[in-house]
Amino acid sequence: MSDMLDRGDVQMQGQGMSAVQVEQITGSDRKELAAAMKKGADFLASIQEESGCWKGDYGGPMFLLPMYVGTCYITGQEMSGRESEGFVRYFFNVQNGDGSIGLHAEDTGCMFTTVLGYAALRMLGVNRGDPKMKRMREWIAFNGTALGAASWGKFFMTLLNLHPYEGLNPLLPELWSLPYWLPFHPGRLWCHARQVYLPMAYLYGIKAQIPEDKLIREIRRDIYDADYNTIDFSKNRNTVARTDNYVPYSMLLKLINRVLMFCEKHHVKKFRKRSLATVLDHILFEDRVTNYIDIGPVNSILNSLVHYFIDATGEDFRKSFTALKLYLCEGHDGTKMNGYNSTALWDTAFSVQAIFAAGLQAGYEQCLNKAYDFIRNNQVIEDVPDNERYYRHTSRGGWPFSDRDHGWPISDCTAEGYKAERLIGDSFSVKDPIDRYLRYESVSLILSLQNRDGGWATYEKRRAGTWLELLNPSSVFGGIMVDYSYVECSSSCIQALAAAKAEFSGALRKKIDRALKRGARFIKSMQRPDGSFEGSWAVCFTYGTWFGVWGLLDAGVSPDSPEIRKAGEFLIEHQNEDGGWGESYLSCTERRWVYHSSSQVVNTSWALMTLVRAGMGKSAAAEAAAGFILRRQMENGDWPRESLVGVFNKTALINYENYRRYFPVWALGIYLNN
């Protein structure tokens, strides 16, 4: 694969700081570090958007683009020549040497994404005789054919008429008509799963599928090893290729699917019609309160297809398909589909904090004022209408990951937005400051999202028990059924609440104090025996440990506490000889530390930020880390592109293009100023 770095599957032996060769940092060294930090901040400021935000490539998951291309094929929407060329370039850039495409851009082969990728490339006009296509077919055949694609792959293939409905486990729309008090009601699912399975249920309920044509018949011949019309797909509903089987189907899920299949065969037409209307009502609500952007790209693709199969010339389809374009991104390796409509709020909040941590805010007043305008203009200022009916938490005062148009506030995005807004608003005379009542609403929203275990989940409070994961039908993702409390979200919320203590008093201040105590107990409960914290949204223990330590410290835990000391020792034990840290994405899938084949700037930045605040900023480990970050900086002030570092649901890596830009500045800033 071109433009790819090592996959990170080399499990290096732990080096430990005893092996690190480092000299005492001198005054001249500190000047060099300060110059690097300033150069990095200058580069960061130079890529700020005119709107005041920062945002970047958020690609990596390899099931998104094939679904977009397939949607264009289903709906007859033309792609420009530039788009088609960019799509093909991206597919071939991430293709593995054995012909496969991974679940993400740095993964080994996955049947789900390889089959959909193959179909997409044929739909983009790539000749089946191309050697790269031949290798894909050989890989598909060798690994059991498309019969082993994970459920999302089978479902999308069914829409394309590459797989029949008889081969799917049922996705009954009637489930949405059941009473909410049932513990398995789909309204209790994590919102991303909920919003994906919602349109799936509608499309399944109407048996949506395009007619076969010559190309579809050709692709069928290529992805199966027998004549399509002779395959008994019903016997392969639970067939999952070894490459896709991260979370095997539980016996409970298999049993429930048999019951649901009986219900599907004997469903009542009136109840089906009423249930479809209920599901469509929820789909239309999601579209309209998010300006048809929807919570994510898979949800947006499937909603677009619902509208197409209802009315291919209708306004809902036109608006929905137009919004899909917001997810497309031209990256260094081709044109891809991002995992969100943008990273704007998230990247902007962290960029602001990096500049302040570096102590450079006085020289970046114009830049920070523009950032403030963006943050202010993208705060959610009202709840969605009828939120409880549509299983939505309150929204007022929150910040989304991207922008207000998207409209789904997230706990940690709200916290980071609040922190960044406070830093700028309390330091400069901004033209149009956020009203104090909206700051109050932000804090109130954060408090309202705290779970009973003391932690914070993502978009909502947790609504179901962990047993619901036994019904996870995806095979390729872990932890998709429930919105759990996470160390990262909890830490961000604790940090924001700690900052809010200086602004609010009375009843709200008491609520904050109680929330901080409960949050600290939750984070302590998540610390592993070796002192680390597992990260859920990036790779992995360097990320989780950074958040864990900062959350505990802001909640009032002493730097001398055993929790903080053990966390620091864990990081030092895993430092490499060159002073950096490098962690493989396999840490996420295997849930244990796995060394990357080389040290990574972003992992190192997180580790250094942790050590400094843990009271170890004068240690040899911290000095070596700062030196590593310095040596890796490029002449223009940027840091080089390395392995993907974001992750979701244990298995899917995703790119955060700007992590390598603001985290090194932030790390050097707190190191030099400690």
C-alpha positions as CSV (number, residue, x, y, z in Angstrom):
1,M,0.0,0.0,0.0
2,S,1.4,3.4,-0.9
3,D,1.7,6.2,1.6
4,M,1.2,3.6,4.4
5,L,3.4,3.3,7.5
6,D,4.1,0.1,9.4
7,R,0.9,-1.6,10.5
8,G,2.0,-1.7,14.1
9,D,1.9,-5.4,14.4
10,V,5.5,-5.7,15.6
11,Q,5.4,-6.5,19.3
12,M,8.6,-4.9,20.6
13,Q,10.0,-5.8,23.9
14,G,9.4,-3.1,26.6
15,Q,12.5,-0.9,26.8
16,G,11.9,1.0,30.0
17,M,13.6,4.2,30.9
18,S,16.7,2.4,32.1
19,A,17.5,1.9,28.4
20,V,16.8,5.5,27.4
21,Q,20.0,7.6,26.8
22,V,19.3,11.2,27.6
23,E,21.4,14.1,28.8
24,Q,20.1,16.8,31.1
25,I,18.1,19.5,29.3
26,T,20.1,22.7,29.3
27,G,19.1,26.3,28.8
28,S,20.0,26.2,25.1
29,D,17.9,23.0,24.8
30,R,14.9,24.7,26.3
31,K,15.3,27.6,23.8
32,E,15.3,25.0,21.0
33,L,12.2,23.3,22.4
34,A,10.5,26.7,22.8
35,A,11.3,27.6,19.2
36,A,9.9,24.3,18.0
37,M,6.7,24.9,20.0
38,K,6.3,28.4,18.5
39,K,7.0,27.0,15.0
40,G,4.3,24.3,15.6
41,A,1.8,26.9,16.8
42,D,2.6,29.1,13.8
43,F,1.9,26.2,11.5
44,L,-1.3,25.4,13.4
45,A,-2.5,29.0,13.1
46,S,-1.7,29.0,9.3
47,I,-4.2,26.1,8.6
48,Q,-7.1,27.7,10.5
49,E,-10.2,28.0,8.3
50,E,-11.7,31.4,7.5
51,S,-14.7,30.5,9.7
52,G,-12.3,30.2,12.7
53,C,-12.3,26.5,13.0
54,W,-9.7,23.8,12.4
55,K,-10.8,20.5,10.7
56,G,-9.2,17.7,8.9
57,D,-9.3,14.3,7.2
58,Y,-11.5,12.0,9.3
59,G,-11.3,8.9,7.0
60,G,-10.1,5.4,7.6
61,P,-13.1,3.1,8.0
62,M,-13.3,1.2,4.7
63,F,-17.0,0.4,4.7
64,L,-18.1,4.0,4.2
65,L,-16.9,4.8,0.7
66,P,-18.2,1.5,-0.9
67,M,-21.6,2.3,0.6
68,Y,-21.6,5.8,-0.9
69,V,-20.6,4.4,-4.3
70,G,-23.3,1.7,-4.0
71,T,-25.8,4.4,-3.2
72,C,-24.9,6.4,-6.3
73,Y,-25.4,3.2,-8.3
74,I,-28.7,2.3,-6.7
75,T,-30.1,5.8,-7.2
76,G,-28.5,6.6,-10.5
77,Q,-26.7,9.7,-9.2
78,E,-23.7,10.6,-11.3
79,M,-20.3,11.1,-9.9
80,S,-17.9,13.5,-11.4
81,G,-14.8,12.3,-13.1
82,R,-12.6,13.8,-10.4
83,E,-14.6,12.1,-7.7
84,S,-14.5,8.7,-9.5
85,E,-10.7,9.0,-10.0
86,G,-10.2,10.0,-6.4
87,F,-12.3,7.1,-5.1
88,V,-10.4,4.5,-7.2
89,R,-7.1,6.0,-6.1
90,Y,-8.1,5.7,-2.4
91,F,-9.3,2.1,-2.8
92,F,-6.1,1.0,-4.4
93,N,-3.9,3.0,-2.0
94,V,-5.4,1.1,1.0
95,Q,-5.6,-2.3,-0.7
96,N,-3.4,-4.9,0.9
97,G,-0.8,-6.9,-1.0
98,D,-2.9,-10.0,-0.9
99,G,-5.7,-8.1,-2.6
100,S,-8.0,-7.5,0.4
101,I,-9.3,-4.3,1.9
102,G,-9.4,-4.1,5.7
103,L,-12.1,-2.9,8.0
104,H,-10.0,0.3,8.2
105,A,-7.2,1.6,6.1
106,E,-4.4,-0.1,8.0
107,D,-6.1,-3.4,8.8
108,T,-5.6,-6.8,7.4
109,G,-8.3,-8.2,5.1
110,C,-12.0,-8.1,6.0
111,M,-14.6,-9.9,3.9
112,F,-17.3,-7.2,4.5
113,T,-15.2,-4.4,3.2
114,T,-13.3,-6.4,0.5
115,V,-16.6,-7.5,-1.2
116,L,-18.2,-4.1,-1.0
117,G,-15.0,-2.5,-2.2
118,Y,-14.8,-4.9,-5.1
119,A,-18.4,-4.1,-6.1
120,A,-17.8,-0.4,-5.8
121,L,-14.7,-0.5,-8.0
122,R,-16.6,-2.4,-10.7
123,M,-19.4,0.3,-10.4
124,L,-16.7,2.9,-10.8
125,G,-15.7,1.4,-14.1
126,V,-12.6,-0.6,-13.1
127,N,-12.1,-3.5,-15.4
128,R,-12.3,-6.9,-13.8
129,G,-9.2,-7.9,-15.7
130,D,-7.1,-5.4,-13.7
131,P,-4.5,-7.4,-11.7
132,K,-5.6,-5.7,-8.5
133,M,-9.1,-6.8,-9.1
134,K,-7.9,-10.3,-9.8
135,R,-6.1,-10.4,-6.4
136,M,-9.3,-9.2,-4.7
137,R,-11.3,-12.1,-6.3
138,E,-8.7,-14.6,-5.3
139,W,-8.7,-13.3,-1.7
140,I,-12.6,-13.4,-1.5
141,A,-12.6,-17.0,-2.9
142,F,-9.8,-18.2,-0.6
143,N,-11.5,-16.8,2.5
144,G,-14.9,-18.4,1.9
145,T,-16.6,-16.0,-0.6
146,A,-19.1,-13.2,0.1
147,L,-21.3,-15.7,2.1
148,G,-19.0,-14.9,5.0
149,A,-19.4,-11.1,4.9
150,A,-20.5,-9.5,8.2
151,S,-24.1,-8.6,8.6
152,W,-23.7,-4.9,7.5
153,G,-22.1,-6.2,4.3
154,K,-24.8,-8.7,3.6
155,F,-27.5,-6.1,4.2
156,F,-25.9,-3.6,1.7
157,M,-25.3,-6.3,-0.8
158,T,-29.0,-7.2,-0.6
159,L,-29.9,-3.7,-1.5
160,L,-27.6,-4.0,-4.5
161,N,-29.2,-7.4,-5.4
162,L,-25.9,-9.2,-4.8
163,H,-27.5,-11.1,-2.0
164,P,-31.2,-12.1,-1.3
165,Y,-33.3,-11.2,1.7
166,E,-33.7,-14.9,2.5
167,G,-30.0,-14.8,3.6
168,L,-30.5,-12.0,6.1
169,N,-31.4,-12.3,9.8
170,P,-34.6,-10.3,10.3
171,L,-34.6,-6.6,11.1
172,L,-38.3,-6.2,11.9
173,P,-39.8,-2.7,11.9
174,E,-42.4,-4.0,14.4
175,L,-39.8,-3.8,17.2
176,W,-40.1,0.0,17.0
177,S,-43.8,-0.3,17.9
178,L,-43.2,-2.2,21.1
179,P,-43.5,-0.4,24.5
180,Y,-40.3,1.4,25.5
181,W,-40.3,-0.3,29.0
182,L,-39.1,-3.5,27.4
183,P,-35.4,-3.8,28.1
184,F,-34.6,-4.6,24.5
185,H,-36.5,-1.8,22.9
186,P,-34.4,-0.3,20.1
187,G,-34.8,3.2,21.7
188,R,-32.4,1.9,24.4
189,L,-29.6,1.3,22.0
190,W,-26.5,3.5,21.7
191,C,-27.7,6.3,19.4
192,H,-25.3,5.4,16.6
193,A,-26.5,1.8,16.5
194,R,-30.1,3.0,16.9
195,Q,-29.9,5.4,14.0
196,V,-28.3,2.8,11.7
197,Y,-30.7,0.0,12.5
198,L,-33.7,2.4,12.2
199,P,-33.5,2.8,8.4
200,M,-32.3,-0.8,8.0
201,A,-35.6,-1.9,9.6
202,Y,-37.5,0.2,7.1
203,L,-35.6,-1.1,4.1
204,Y,-35.9,-4.6,5.4
205,G,-39.7,-4.1,5.9
206,I,-40.3,-3.1,2.3
207,K,-37.7,-5.5,0.9
208,A,-35.9,-2.7,-0.9
209,Q,-33.7,-3.9,-3.7
210,I,-32.7,-2.7,-7.2
211,P,-33.3,-4.9,-10.3
212,E,-30.4,-7.0,-11.4
213,D,-28.5,-6.0,-14.5
214,K,-25.5,-7.2,-16.5
215,L,-23.0,-5.6,-14.0
216,I,-24.8,-7.1,-11.0
217,R,-24.8,-10.5,-12.6
218,E,-21.0,-10.2,-13.3
219,I,-20.2,-9.2,-9.7
220,R,-22.3,-12.1,-8.4
221,R,-20.2,-14.5,-10.4
222,D,-17.0,-12.9,-9.0
223,I,-17.9,-13.0,-5.3
224,Y,-19.4,-16.5,-5.0
225,D,-17.9,-19.9,-6.0
226,A,-21.2,-21.3,-7.3
227,D,-24.1,-20.2,-9.5
228,Y,-26.0,-17.5,-7.6
229,N,-29.3,-19.1,-8.3
230,T,-28.2,-22.4,-6.8
231,I,-26.9,-21.1,-3.5
232,D,-29.1,-21.8,-0.4
233,F,-28.5,-18.4,1.2
234,S,-31.0,-19.2,4.1
235,K,-28.5,-21.7,5.4
236,N,-25.8,-19.0,5.6
237,R,-27.5,-16.4,7.6
238,N,-25.1,-16.9,10.5
239,T,-22.0,-17.6,8.3
240,V,-19.3,-15.2,9.2
241,A,-15.8,-15.4,7.8
242,R,-12.9,-15.7,10.3
243,T,-11.7,-12.3,9.1
244,D,-14.9,-10.6,10.2
245,N,-15.8,-12.5,13.3
246,Y,-14.5,-10.2,16.1
247,V,-17.7,-10.6,18.1
248,P,-19.2,-14.0,17.3
249,Y,-23.0,-14.4,17.4
250,S,-24.2,-15.5,20.8
251,M,-26.5,-18.4,21.4
252,L,-29.1,-15.9,22.6
253,L,-28.9,-13.9,19.4
254,K,-29.2,-17.0,17.3
255,L,-32.3,-18.1,19.3
256,I,-33.9,-14.7,19.0
257,N,-33.2,-14.5,15.3
258,R,-35.1,-17.8,14.9
259,V,-38.0,-16.4,16.7
260,L,-37.9,-13.2,14.6
261,M,-37.7,-15.2,11.5
262,F,-40.9,-17.0,12.5
263,C,-42.5,-13.6,13.2
264,E,-41.4,-12.3,9.7
265,K,-42.9,-15.3,8.0
266,H,-46.2,-14.7,9.8
267,H,-46.3,-10.9,10.2
268,V,-49.6,-9.1,10.1
269,K,-49.7,-6.7,7.2
270,K,-51.6,-4.0,9.1
271,F,-49.1,-4.1,11.9
272,R,-46.2,-4.0,9.4
273,K,-47.7,-0.9,7.7
274,R,-48.2,0.9,11.0
275,S,-44.7,0.0,12.2
276,L,-43.2,1.2,8.9
277,A,-45.0,4.5,9.4
278,T,-43.5,4.8,13.0
279,V,-40.0,4.0,11.7
280,L,-40.4,6.6,8.9
281,D,-41.6,9.2,11.3
282,H,-38.3,8.7,13.3
283,I,-36.2,8.8,10.2
284,L,-37.8,12.1,9.1
285,F,-37.3,13.5,12.5
286,E,-33.6,12.7,12.5
287,D,-33.2,14.2,9.0
288,R,-35.0,17.4,9.8
289,V,-33.3,18.2,13.2
290,T,-29.9,17.5,11.6
291,N,-30.4,19.3,8.3
292,Y,-30.3,15.9,6.7
293,I,-26.7,15.4,7.8
294,D,-27.8,12.7,10.3
295,I,-25.7,11.4,13.2
296,G,-23.1,9.7,10.9
297,P,-22.4,8.6,7.3
298,V,-23.9,5.1,7.5
299,N,-27.1,6.5,9.0
300,S,-27.1,9.2,6.3
301,I,-26.6,6.8,3.5
302,L,-29.4,4.5,4.6
303,N,-31.8,7.4,5.3
304,S,-31.1,8.6,1.7
305,L,-32.0,5.1,0.4
306,V,-35.2,5.0,2.4
307,H,-36.3,8.3,0.7
308,Y,-35.2,7.0,-2.7
309,F,-37.3,3.8,-2.4
310,I,-40.3,5.9,-1.2
311,D,-40.0,8.6,-3.8
312,A,-36.9,8.8,-6.1
313,T,-37.9,12.3,-7.3
314,G,-38.9,13.7,-3.9
315,E,-37.5,16.6,-1.9
316,D,-36.5,14.3,1.0
317,F,-34.2,12.2,-1.2
318,R,-32.8,15.3,-2.9
319,K,-31.9,17.0,0.4
320,S,-30.6,13.7,1.9
321,F,-28.3,12.9,-1.0
322,T,-27.0,16.4,-1.2
323,A,-26.1,16.2,2.5
324,L,-24.1,13.1,1.8
325,K,-21.5,15.2,-0.1
326,L,-20.6,16.8,3.2
327,Y,-18.9,13.6,4.3
328,L,-16.6,13.4,1.2
329,C,-13.0,14.4,1.7
330,E,-10.0,14.8,-0.6
331,G,-7.1,13.3,1.3
332,H,-3.4,12.8,0.6
333,D,-4.2,9.2,-0.5
334,G,-7.4,9.8,-2.5
335,T,-11.0,10.8,-2.1
336,K,-12.7,9.1,0.8
337,M,-15.8,9.4,3.0
338,N,-15.3,10.8,6.5
339,G,-16.7,9.4,9.7
340,Y,-18.5,12.6,10.5
341,N,-19.5,15.7,8.5
342,S,-16.4,17.4,10.0
343,T,-14.1,17.4,13.1
344,A,-14.5,21.2,13.4
345,L,-15.6,21.8,17.0
346,W,-13.4,19.0,18.4
347,D,-10.2,20.2,16.6
348,T,-10.9,23.8,17.4
349,A,-11.4,23.3,21.1
350,F,-8.1,21.3,21.3
351,S,-6.2,23.8,19.1
352,V,-7.2,26.6,21.4
353,Q,-6.2,24.7,24.5
354,A,-2.8,23.9,22.9
355,I,-2.1,27.6,22.2
356,F,-2.9,28.5,25.8
357,A,-0.9,25.6,27.2
358,A,2.1,26.9,25.2
359,G,1.6,30.4,26.8
360,L,1.4,31.9,23.4
361,Q,-2.1,33.4,23.5
362,A,-1.0,37.0,23.5
363,G,0.6,36.6,20.1
364,Y,-2.5,34.8,18.6
365,E,-5.3,37.1,19.6
366,Q,-6.8,37.4,16.1
367,C,-6.6,33.7,15.6
368,L,-8.2,33.0,19.0
369,N,-10.9,35.6,18.4
370,K,-11.9,33.8,15.2
371,A,-11.9,30.5,17.0
372,Y,-14.1,32.0,19.7
373,D,-16.6,33.2,17.0
374,F,-16.8,29.6,15.6
375,I,-17.2,28.1,19.1
376,R,-19.9,30.6,20.0
377,N,-21.8,30.2,16.7
378,N,-21.9,26.4,16.9
379,Q,-23.2,25.9,20.4
380,V,-26.6,24.2,20.4
381,I,-28.9,26.8,21.9
382,E,-32.2,24.9,22.0
383,D,-33.5,21.4,22.5
384,V,-34.9,19.4,19.6
385,P,-38.7,19.4,19.6
386,D,-40.5,16.5,21.2
387,N,-37.1,15.1,22.3
388,E,-38.4,12.4,24.6
389,R,-40.8,11.0,22.0
390,Y,-37.8,10.5,19.7
391,Y,-35.5,9.1,22.4
392,R,-33.3,12.2,22.4
393,H,-31.6,13.7,25.5
394,T,-31.8,17.5,26.0
395,S,-29.4,19.5,23.8
396,R,-29.4,23.1,24.9
397,G,-26.0,24.4,25.9
398,G,-24.1,21.5,24.3
399,W,-21.6,21.3,21.5
400,P,-21.4,18.7,18.8
401,F,-18.3,17.1,17.4
402,S,-18.6,19.1,14.2
403,D,-21.1,22.0,14.0
404,R,-24.5,23.2,15.0
405,D,-26.0,22.1,11.7
406,H,-25.3,18.5,12.8
407,G,-26.9,19.2,16.1
408,W,-26.1,16.1,18.2
409,P,-24.3,17.4,21.4
410,I,-21.7,15.0,22.9
411,S,-20.6,15.0,26.5
412,D,-16.9,15.5,25.9
413,C,-17.4,17.9,23.0
414,T,-19.5,20.0,25.3
415,A,-16.9,19.9,27.9
416,E,-14.0,20.7,25.6
417,G,-16.1,23.5,23.9
418,Y,-16.8,25.0,27.3
419,K,-13.2,24.9,28.4
420,A,-12.0,26.5,25.2
421,E,-14.7,29.2,25.3
422,R,-13.8,30.0,28.9
423,L,-10.1,30.3,28.1
424,I,-10.6,32.8,25.3
425,G,-13.6,34.6,26.8
426,D,-11.8,35.1,30.1
427,S,-8.6,36.3,28.5
428,F,-9.7,38.7,25.8
429,S,-12.4,41.3,25.2
430,V,-14.3,39.3,22.6
431,K,-16.9,41.2,20.5
432,D,-19.9,39.1,21.2
433,P,-19.4,36.9,24.3
434,I,-21.5,33.9,25.1
435,D,-24.3,34.8,27.5
436,R,-23.6,33.5,31.0
437,Y,-26.9,31.6,31.0
438,L,-25.6,29.5,28.1
439,R,-22.5,28.7,30.1
440,Y,-24.9,27.7,32.9
441,E,-26.8,25.5,30.4
442,S,-23.5,23.8,29.3
443,V,-22.7,22.9,32.8
444,S,-26.2,21.8,33.5
445,L,-26.2,19.6,30.4
446,I,-22.9,18.0,31.5
447,L,-24.4,17.3,35.0
448,S,-27.5,15.8,33.4
449,L,-25.5,13.3,31.4
450,Q,-23.7,11.8,34.4
451,N,-24.5,8.1,34.8
452,R,-25.4,6.2,38.0
453,D,-21.9,4.7,38.0
454,G,-20.4,8.3,38.2
455,G,-19.1,8.3,34.7
456,W,-20.2,9.9,31.4
457,A,-21.1,8.2,28.2
458,T,-21.2,10.0,24.8
459,Y,-24.5,11.4,23.6
460,E,-26.9,10.2,26.3
461,K,-27.1,8.6,29.6
462,R,-26.8,4.8,29.6
463,R,-30.2,3.2,28.8
464,A,-29.6,-0.6,29.0
465,G,-27.6,-3.3,30.7
466,T,-24.4,-4.8,29.3
467,W,-26.4,-8.0,28.6
468,L,-27.6,-6.3,25.5
469,E,-24.2,-6.8,23.9
470,L,-25.2,-10.5,23.6
471,L,-27.5,-9.2,20.8
472,N,-24.7,-7.4,18.9
473,P,-25.4,-8.5,15.3
474,S,-22.5,-6.6,13.7
475,S,-19.7,-9.2,14.2
476,V,-17.0,-6.7,13.3
477,F,-17.5,-4.1,16.1
478,G,-17.4,-4.4,19.8
479,G,-19.5,-2.4,22.3
480,I,-22.0,-1.0,19.9
481,M,-25.3,-1.7,21.7
482,V,-24.9,0.4,24.9
483,D,-23.7,3.9,25.5
484,Y,-21.2,3.1,28.2
485,S,-19.4,5.4,30.6
486,Y,-15.9,6.1,29.2
487,V,-12.7,7.3,30.9
488,E,-12.2,9.9,28.2
489,C,-15.7,11.4,28.3
490,S,-15.7,11.3,32.1
491,S,-12.4,13.1,32.3
492,S,-13.4,15.8,29.9
493,C,-16.6,16.4,31.8
494,I,-14.7,16.5,35.1
495,Q,-12.2,19.0,33.7
496,A,-15.0,21.3,32.6
497,L,-16.8,21.0,35.9
498,A,-13.6,21.8,37.8
499,A,-13.2,24.9,35.6
500,A,-16.9,25.9,36.3
501,K,-16.4,25.9,40.0
502,A,-14.8,29.3,39.8
503,E,-17.8,30.7,38.0
504,F,-20.9,29.2,39.8
505,S,-22.0,29.0,43.4
506,G,-25.0,28.0,45.3
507,A,-27.0,24.9,44.3
508,L,-25.2,24.5,41.0
509,R,-21.8,24.5,42.8
510,K,-23.0,21.8,45.2
511,K,-24.1,19.7,42.3
512,I,-20.7,20.2,40.7
513,D,-18.9,19.1,43.8
514,R,-21.0,15.9,44.1
515,A,-20.5,15.2,40.4
516,L,-16.7,15.5,40.8
517,K,-16.5,13.1,43.7
518,R,-18.6,10.5,41.8
519,G,-16.6,11.0,38.6
520,A,-13.3,10.5,40.5
521,R,-14.7,7.2,42.0
522,F,-15.6,6.1,38.5
523,I,-12.2,6.8,37.0
524,K,-10.5,5.1,39.8
525,S,-12.6,2.0,39.2
526,M,-11.5,1.9,35.6
527,Q,-7.8,1.9,36.4
528,R,-6.2,-1.4,35.5
529,P,-3.9,-3.3,38.0
530,D,-0.8,-2.2,36.0
531,G,-1.7,1.5,36.5
532,S,-3.0,2.2,33.0
533,F,-6.4,3.3,31.7
534,E,-7.8,1.8,28.5
535,G,-8.8,4.3,25.8
536,S,-11.9,3.7,23.8
537,W,-11.6,6.5,21.2
538,A,-8.0,6.5,20.3
539,V,-4.9,4.1,20.5
540,C,-5.1,3.3,23.4
541,F,-3.4,3.1,26.8
542,T,-1.4,6.3,26.2
543,Y,-4.7,8.1,25.4
544,G,-6.8,6.6,28.1
545,T,-4.0,7.1,30.7
546,W,-3.7,10.8,29.8
547,F,-7.4,11.3,30.3
548,G,-7.5,9.1,33.4
549,V,-4.7,11.1,35.2
550,W,-6.0,14.5,34.2
551,G,-9.5,13.7,35.2
552,L,-8.4,12.5,38.7
553,L,-6.2,15.5,39.2
554,D,-8.9,17.9,38.3
555,A,-11.3,16.1,40.6
556,G,-8.9,16.9,43.4
557,V,-6.8,13.7,43.6
558,S,-3.3,14.4,44.8
559,P,-0.3,13.9,42.4
560,D,1.2,11.8,45.2
561,S,-1.7,9.4,45.2
562,P,-1.0,5.7,44.3
563,E,-3.3,6.0,41.3
564,I,-1.3,8.8,39.8
565,R,2.0,7.3,40.7
566,K,1.1,3.9,39.2
567,A,-0.1,5.5,36.0
568,G,3.2,7.4,35.5
569,E,5.2,4.2,36.2
570,F,3.1,2.3,33.6
571,L,4.0,4.9,31.0
572,I,7.7,5.0,31.9
573,E,7.9,1.2,31.7
574,H,6.6,1.3,28.1
575,Q,8.8,4.1,26.8
576,N,11.1,3.3,23.9
577,E,14.9,3.9,23.7
578,D,14.4,6.9,21.5
579,G,12.3,8.6,24.1
580,G,9.0,8.1,22.4
581,W,6.0,5.9,22.8
582,G,4.5,3.8,20.0
583,E,1.4,1.9,20.5
584,S,-0.2,-0.4,17.9
585,Y,-4.0,-0.4,17.1
586,L,-3.9,-4.0,18.2
587,S,-3.9,-2.6,21.8
588,C,-7.5,-1.8,21.1
589,T,-8.6,-5.1,19.7
590,E,-6.6,-7.2,22.1
591,R,-7.2,-4.9,25.1
592,R,-3.6,-5.1,26.2
593,W,-0.5,-3.0,25.4
594,V,0.9,-3.9,22.0
595,Y,4.0,-2.0,20.8
596,H,4.0,-0.3,17.5
597,S,7.0,-0.9,15.3
598,S,8.1,2.7,15.9
599,S,7.5,5.5,18.3
600,Q,4.7,7.9,17.3
601,V,4.5,11.6,17.9
602,V,0.9,11.7,19.1
603,N,1.3,8.7,21.5
604,T,4.4,10.5,22.9
605,S,2.6,13.8,23.3
606,W,-0.1,12.2,25.4
607,A,2.4,10.4,27.5
608,L,4.4,13.5,28.1
609,M,1.3,15.5,29.0
610,T,0.5,12.8,31.5
611,L,3.9,12.7,33.1
612,V,4.1,16.5,33.5
613,R,0.8,16.8,35.3
614,A,1.6,13.7,37.4
615,G,4.5,15.5,38.9
616,M,7.1,13.7,36.7
617,G,7.9,16.6,34.4
618,K,11.5,16.9,35.5
619,S,12.2,13.2,35.0
620,A,14.5,11.7,32.4
621,A,11.5,10.1,30.8
622,A,9.9,13.5,30.2
623,E,13.1,15.1,29.0
624,A,13.6,12.2,26.5
625,A,10.0,12.6,25.3
626,A,10.4,16.3,24.7
627,G,13.6,15.6,22.7
628,F,11.8,13.0,20.6
629,I,9.0,15.4,19.7
630,L,11.6,18.1,18.8
631,R,13.5,15.7,16.5
632,R,10.4,14.6,14.7
633,Q,9.3,18.1,13.8
634,M,9.5,19.1,10.1
635,E,11.0,22.3,8.8
636,N,7.6,23.9,8.2
637,G,6.6,23.4,11.8
638,D,4.3,20.5,11.2
639,W,4.9,16.9,12.3
640,P,4.9,14.0,9.9
641,R,1.9,11.8,9.1
642,E,2.1,8.6,11.0
643,S,-0.2,5.7,11.7
644,L,-3.9,6.3,12.3
645,V,-4.5,6.9,15.9
646,G,-8.3,7.3,16.4
647,V,-10.5,4.3,17.0
648,F,-14.1,3.4,17.7
649,N,-15.8,0.2,18.9
650,K,-12.5,-1.5,19.4
651,T,-11.8,-2.4,15.8
652,A,-12.2,0.6,13.4
653,L,-9.2,3.0,13.2
654,I,-10.0,6.5,12.1
655,N,-7.8,9.4,11.2
656,Y,-7.5,12.6,13.2
657,E,-5.4,14.6,10.8
658,N,-4.8,17.5,13.3
659,Y,-3.8,15.4,16.3
660,R,-0.2,15.5,15.1
661,R,-0.4,19.3,15.0
662,Y,-1.8,20.5,18.3
663,F,-0.9,17.7,20.7
664,P,2.9,18.2,20.3
665,V,2.5,22.0,20.8
666,W,0.4,21.3,23.9
667,A,2.8,18.7,25.3
668,L,5.9,21.0,24.8
669,G,3.9,23.9,26.3
670,I,3.1,22.2,29.5
671,Y,6.5,20.6,29.7
672,L,8.3,23.9,29.3
673,N,6.0,25.7,31.7
674,N,5.8,23.2,34.5
